[in-house]
Structure formats: structure tokens, C-alpha cells
Amino acid sequence: MKNQYETVFIITPVLSDIQVKETVKKFRDIITEHGGEMVNEEDWGLRKLAYPIQKKSTGFYQLFEFAADPSFAKIWETQFRRDERIIRFLTFSKDKHAVAYSEKRRNKTKAKTEKEN
């Protein structure tokens, strides 16, 4: 049985757009290689950090929502720790209420986007 997870990670701001996209693709591929399934992905762009991390005040934020086996969490976090382009990350397992809230939020955002177009 697969658990639902959500990860937010911050990529160092000194990378080019191409390097940021490559980093995001690398982590997306790690999920699919280990039998996981991407549910949602959001690019929050370059944002100011609440406090400096590794002498950096900004970073590229990325959100992944995915389903994977519980054993995958350890592999996933090890990959983040090994990648020097990642300055922070947070992964948590979602319960049924968090999954429902995420779906509702995505549908609301989708409806708002369609209304604007």
C-alpha cells in the first residue's frame, strides 16, 4: 500500500533556470524510478527566505505531492541530503484529511485559473 507524501524543497538561487529544471526533473524521476506516482507538482518560483540559509537570502521553492511505499521515504531524504543544490527540504506523510484538503485546494486553484482564461 502506498502512502501520500508532500515535500517542499528549496533550490539554491545561484543556478540558472535550466539547472533548476534539471534538479526538479532529477527528483521527479527518483519518485517514478522507485515505483512512486506524482500527484501534483507546483513551482513557487524564487522567493525570499525567512532567514539566511548557507549565506543565501533567496531560493527556488518547489512542491511535490506523491504516492509511494513507506520504505521510499528514507531513500528520498538521503537523495536530498546528498544534493548540494538543495538548501532545505521538508517531507511529511499526509493523513486522509490532508489528502482531502490538498485535492480541494488543487480543484479550487484549477477552477480559478479556468475562470481567468
C-alpha positions in Angstrom: 0.0 0.0 0.0 1.3 3.5 -0.9 1.3 6.4 1.4 0.6 10.0 0.3 3.5 12.4 0.9 4.2 16.1 0.4 7.6 17.6 0.0 8.7 21.2 -0.2 12.3 21.8 -1.1 14.4 24.9 -1.7 17.0 25.0 -4.5 19.9 27.3 -4.3 19.4 30.6 -6.1 22.8 30.6 -7.9 21.6 28.1 -10.5 20.3 29.0 -14.0 16.8 28.2 -15.0 18.0 25.2 -16.9 19.9 23.9 -13.9 16.8 24.4 -11.7 14.6 22.4 -14.2 17.2 19.6 -14.3 17.2 19.4 -10.5 13.4 19.2 -10.3 13.4 16.6 -13.1 16.0 14.6 -11.2 13.8 14.4 -8.1 10.7 13.7 -10.1 12.5 10.8 -11.8 13.6 9.4 -8.4 10.0 9.1 -7.4 8.9 7.3 -10.6 12.1 5.0 -10.6 11.1 3.7 -7.2 7.5 2.9 -8.1 6.0 6.2 -6.8 3.4 8.2 -8.5 3.3 12.0 -8.9 0.0 13.5 -7.8 0.8 17.2 -8.1 3.8 19.5 -8.6 3.9 23.2 -8.1 6.7 25.7 -8.9 6.5 28.5 -6.4 9.5 30.3 -8.0 12.2 32.5 -6.5 11.2 33.6 -3.0 12.9 35.4 -0.1 13.8 33.2 2.8 12.6 34.0 6.3 16.2 33.8 7.5 19.6 33.3 5.7 20.5 29.7 5.0 24.1 29.0 3.9 24.5 32.8 3.5 21.7 32.9 0.9 18.6 35.0 1.4 16.5 33.6 -1.6 15.8 30.3 -3.1 13.6 28.5 -5.7 10.7 26.8 -3.9 9.2 23.5 -5.3 6.3 21.5 -4.0 5.8 17.8 -4.8 2.8 15.7 -3.8 3.2 12.0 -4.5 2.3 8.5 -3.5 5.0 6.0 -2.7 5.8 3.0 -0.5 6.7 3.8 3.1 10.2 2.4 2.6 10.8 5.1 -0.1 10.9 8.0 2.5 14.4 7.1 3.7 15.8 6.9 0.1 14.1 10.1 -0.8 15.6 12.1 2.1 19.0 10.6 1.5 18.9 11.9 -2.0 18.1 15.5 -0.8 21.0 15.4 1.7 23.4 14.3 -1.0 22.5 17.0 -3.5 24.4 20.2 -2.9 21.9 22.2 -4.9 19.2 21.7 -2.2 19.5 24.1 0.7 16.4 22.9 2.7 13.6 20.3 2.4 10.7 19.0 4.4 8.7 15.8 3.7 5.7 14.6 5.6 3.2 11.8 5.3 -0.3 13.0 4.7 -3.3 11.6 6.5 -6.7 11.3 4.9 -7.7 14.8 6.0 -4.6 16.4 4.5 -5.1 14.5 1.2 -8.7 15.7 1.0 -7.6 19.3 1.8 -4.9 19.1 -0.9 -7.5 17.9 -3.5 -9.9 20.7 -2.6 -7.1 23.3 -2.8 -6.0 22.0 -6.3 -9.6 22.0 -7.6 -10.1 25.5 -6.3 -6.9 26.7 -8.0 -7.8 24.9 -11.2 -11.3 26.5 -11.3 -9.8 29.9 -10.6 -7.3 29.5 -13.5 -10.0 28.3 -15.9 -12.3 31.2 -14.9 -9.5 33.7 -15.7 -8.9 32.2 -19.1 
